[in-house]
Structures are given as C-alpha cells and as structure tokens.
Amino acid sequence: MALPQGAAKRIIAPQISQTPEGIAVTQSQFDQRLENWTQREAIAEAMIPLIGRLYREHGVVTSIYGRGLVNRSVISILKSHRFARQIDDTELSVRDTHAVIEKLLTLNLGPASIDLARLVDKFKKNGGADLDAFLKTELASVIDHKGEKRQGRDVVLYGFGRIGRLLARILVEKTGAGDGLRLRAMVVRKGAANDLSKRASLLRRDSVHGSFQGTITIDEDNNTITANGVQIQVIYASDPTSIDYTQYGIEDAIIVDNTGVWRDEAGLSQHLQCKGASQVVLTAPGKGDIKNIVHGINHAVITPEDKIISAASCTTNAIVPVLKAINDKYGIVNGHVETVHSYTNDQNLIDNFHKGNRRGRSAALNMVITETGAAKAVAKALPELAGKLSGNAIRVPTPNVSMAILNLNLEKSTDRDEVNEYLRHMALHSELHKQIDFTNSQEVVSTDFVGSRHAGVVDAEATICNDNRVILYVWYDNEFGYSCQVVRILEDMAHVNPPAFPA
C-alpha cells in the first residue's frame, strides 16, 4: 500500500561512532525513531476527519479488532494499531488502514460496521495485489447505498445507576444520524430539589470510567439532559405503570430495566402497560420462563413476539462464550467456576445489617465469600452444559473489573500452547470475536481492562493445562463490557444492526 500524500518521507542515514569503551552507538537512531513516530501521528491525524465522514455521511462505523475509531484521538488510534500485536503478533500499520479508509470514501457505502484490522489481514492473505478490486468484492452489498436510512428505535432507561449511566454513554456514542438506537428518556425517583443537575453530573464524571467524552447540558424547565446533541427526557416516577411515554413523543420503545427490583414476568410486565412501551430488557438474570440471552451465543432465539427478555448477568456473559468455545472443540465433562468479583452497590461500605450472608461486612475492607448463580445460569444459554458446572464467588475490595477462573475437565487431552492458540484464533477469526478478547501479556492487572468492550478477556499467560484438565483465567469489565453486551441485544431486537465486514 502506498504512503499517503502529505506524510513525511525523509529517511535519515544511520551514523555509527565508537564510545571510549568501544561500544557502537547509532547517532541517528533517536532521530529515526522520532521521525517514524511523527509520520505515524500525521497519518493518524489525517484519518480522523475521514473516519468522521464515513460515520456521519455514510453510517459506517470503523474499528480495529472491535475497538471503535469514531471520535477517537490521534494517540487512541495509534494505540489501537499497536494493540493489534496482541491478536496477530504484528502491529497494524497505520499506513495500511489509512489507504483502506481513503478507498472506502470513494465507494458511496451504505450503513456498515467495518473492522479495518480484519479487512487488512484478509486483503494481505488474499495476495494484497489490488486493494480497489478487493474492497469492491468484499463490500459489494453496501456499495452505492449511501443515503439509505434505517428505521430508528426509541430506548428508555428505567433506572440510572451504574449500568444505566454506562448504557447512556454507549447509546449516545452510537447515535450517529439517529437511525439506530435512540436514547429518549430515563425514569428515576426524584431524590432532591437539584436532582437533574446531580444526574447530569454523575453522567459527566465517573470515578472508574473517567469523564464523559463530549458536552452535557441541562434544561431545568423541561427536565431534559442533552448529551452530545441527544436530548434525554428525565421522567420522575415511582411506579412503572403510571407513565405515558407518548406524551414525550416516544413510541414503540424498548424499556431497559436496570433497577433489579423486578426479575420475573409479572413484575416486568408492568412496563408493558405504559403507552409507548412495547418490549422490556432486564439487565439481570431473569426468573421463570424469561429468556436469558448472552449475545453471540443464543441471541438468535429472540423473536418479535418476545416482549420480555433478560441480558443475564455480567459473569454469565463473561464465561459462556469461552465455555462454548472450549466445549465445541474439547468437550467439557464437568468443572467449577470461581468468580473473583469487584464489590457492588448491594454491599455495605462499612459493617451494617444486610439480609444476605456475609454481605453486611465492609466491602472496602474484606474479601467476602458469597454465592453466584452464574454457573447454573450457563445452562439457559448453553443447555448442553446443564448440571456440569458448580460455582462460587468472592467479592474483593476493587470497584470494577472481575475475573472468572474456569477449572474444567475435558473429554480430550490437550496442552497449554494448543488451548491458548485456539482461544486466540477464536478471538480473532470466529463469530465470537466481539465476546472473547485475548491477552498474552505477563504484566496485565485488573485496571488494564477497565473499559473493555468484550464480554471476557482470556489471560493466556495464566492458563494451566495438564492432560485433560485446563484452568482458564478470564478478565471482564463487569460494568462496561456487560453494558456493551446489553446494547448488542438491543440492536438485535430493534433490527438496527448494519452488516459487518469482513464476512
């Protein structure tokens, strides 16, 4: 691929000298490294308006191994390219992706989701001879479809806690031209006279996930919060049946209940009594016959007739994709899932009464053994594993990012390198690439996974394998990664998913 116009082409010839000790020193090495970096910065900077045009004019969302590029900084774009080496052992060239993006803008594309890293990889594996011909073949179904609009779908957040606010951030980020998911309102109980400004402040600032990327304004007279141009109606109510969403111009809305107050059909059906509401998604494991959906695994079972579904739990979402991958190749005889989970708002900051066992003790000072239903919940998404897994959890004094330890007995023998290479392949090439991420660094710790958009990240360096027994360590951002899974479900329910490339 040719170097983009405007990028520096100067090459500094190395000059070698000898120190008094006789050690060779490359005089220009510092300058060469810096020159290479500034060239790459210039190319990444040139990519930003092109990425923006693809997004706003064409509805094309670009990413690198699932890491979005829309509204990202130069450094963020370069870091995404650098991250690619974690997946395929080679840093992605910003020159290659720039060349692809320039070509994409000439094709009059309709709405699409394009992973540039996978596209470049596929192009090179196909010979890498004619980029224009390759893109025209690969993207044929969306070429010359510029201007096509999808029917947007209204979304209401019922509750505005940790998950609710992260869902709001993601939905605002993905609004685009408004023909996808449209965050229209949030429903809360009024907590104080200055409730609106406090809600806006919590959306604007987050101790774990950092500042909101954009601008937020409030309108006290109309009870609205506007985030990056998205006007969110704040509705105060204590009873889900008392709301008429149509008076706010909201129709056929999906209500996302992230309060956890109701988890059965009887309780959640209250939302469907409201004018303007048509479906409900619960951000917790559902009870009874409610479908528990782990996106990437069983989202295909969602039908237009489903009025209430559950997005399961963060832990279930983290472990099920990895368990499916392992079971498909090696077969799982049985196993145990141990979750090392960050504390949640359900626990006490200091010792106080709690109806749950041990949870009354200070979350900030103790590791707390507690129960988890994640192992049993696996069977709702993967019936073939019913009765094969036990599970337990330990709450630890960290505010976010958890780990699942999968101790599995397999039908087939394997070794550590084979298992890791297989899971790396699944993270890169399989239909589970949005759910399974992969790292082989010996230095990563929990805070390195804050903001991960994957359901779980396999820590290859921690893998233990002995014949037919394997122990896998899976990190997951139990707040943000889970929220991304919820949004994927919403996109499927709303039928606003653009086609993804490469196939």
Stockholm file with secondary structure:
# STOCKHOLM 1.0

chainA/1-503         MALPQGAAKRIIAPQISQTPEGIAVTQSQFDQRLENWTQREAIAEAMIPLIGRLYREHGVVTSIYGRGLVNRSVISILKSHRFARQIDDTELSVRDTHAVIEKLLTLNLGPASIDLARLVDKFKKNGGADLDAFLKTELASVIDHKGEKRQGRDVVLYGFGRIGRLLARILVEKTGAGDGLRLRAMVVRKGAANDLSKRASLLRRDSVHGSFQGTITIDEDNNTITANGVQIQVIYASDPTSIDYTQYGIEDAIIVDNTGVWRDEAGLSQHLQCKGASQVVLTAPGKGDIKNIVHGINHAVITPEDKIISAASCTTNAIVPVLKAINDKYGIVNGHVETVHSYTNDQNLIDNFHKGNRRGRSAALNMVITETGAAKAVAKALPELAGKLSGNAIRVPTPNVSMAILNLNLEKSTDRDEVNEYLRHMALHSELHKQIDFTNSQEVVSTDFVGSRHAGVVDAEATICNDNRVILYVWYDNEFGYSCQVVRILEDMAHVNPPAFPA
#=GR chainA/1-503 SS CCCCTTSCCCCCCCCEEECTTCCEEETTHHHHHHHHHHHHHHHHHHHHHHHHHHHHHHCEEEEETTEECTTCCHHHHHHHHHHTHHHHSSCCCHHHHHHHHHHHTTTTCCSEEEEHHHHHHHHHHTTSSCHHHHHHHHTGGGTTCTTCCCCCEEEEEECCSHHHHHHHHHHHHTCTTSSSEEEEEEEECCCSTTHHHHHHHHHHCCTTTCSCSSCEEEETTTTEEEETTEEEEEEECSCGGGCBGGGGTCCSEEEEECSCSCCSHHHHGGGGGSBTEEEEEESSCCCTTCEECCTTTSGGGCCTTCCEEECCCHHHHHHHHHHHHHHHHHCEEEEEEEEEEECCTTSCSSSCCCSSSSTTSCTTTCCEEECCCHHHHHHHHCGGGTTSEEEEEEEESCSSCEEEEEEEEESSCCCHHHHHHHHHHHHHHSTTTTTEEEECCSSCCGGGGTTCCSSEEEEGGGCEEETTEEEEEEEECTTHHHHHHHHHHHHHHHTCCCCEECC
#=GC SS_cons         CCCCTTSCCCCCCCCEEECTTCCEEETTHHHHHHHHHHHHHHHHHHHHHHHHHHHHHHCEEEEETTEECTTCCHHHHHHHHHHTHHHHSSCCCHHHHHHHHHHHTTTTCCSEEEEHHHHHHHHHHTTSSCHHHHHHHHTGGGTTCTTCCCCCEEEEEECCSHHHHHHHHHHHHTCTTSSSEEEEEEEECCCSTTHHHHHHHHHHCCTTTCSCSSCEEEETTTTEEEETTEEEEEEECSCGGGCBGGGGTCCSEEEEECSCSCCSHHHHGGGGGSBTEEEEEESSCCCTTCEECCTTTSGGGCCTTCCEEECCCHHHHHHHHHHHHHHHHHCEEEEEEEEEEECCTTSCSSSCCCSSSSTTSCTTTCCEEECCCHHHHHHHHCGGGTTSEEEEEEEESCSSCEEEEEEEEESSCCCHHHHHHHHHHHHHHSTTTTTEEEECCSSCCGGGGTTCCSSEEEEGGGCEEETTEEEEEEEECTTHHHHHHHHHHHHHHHTCCCCEECC
//
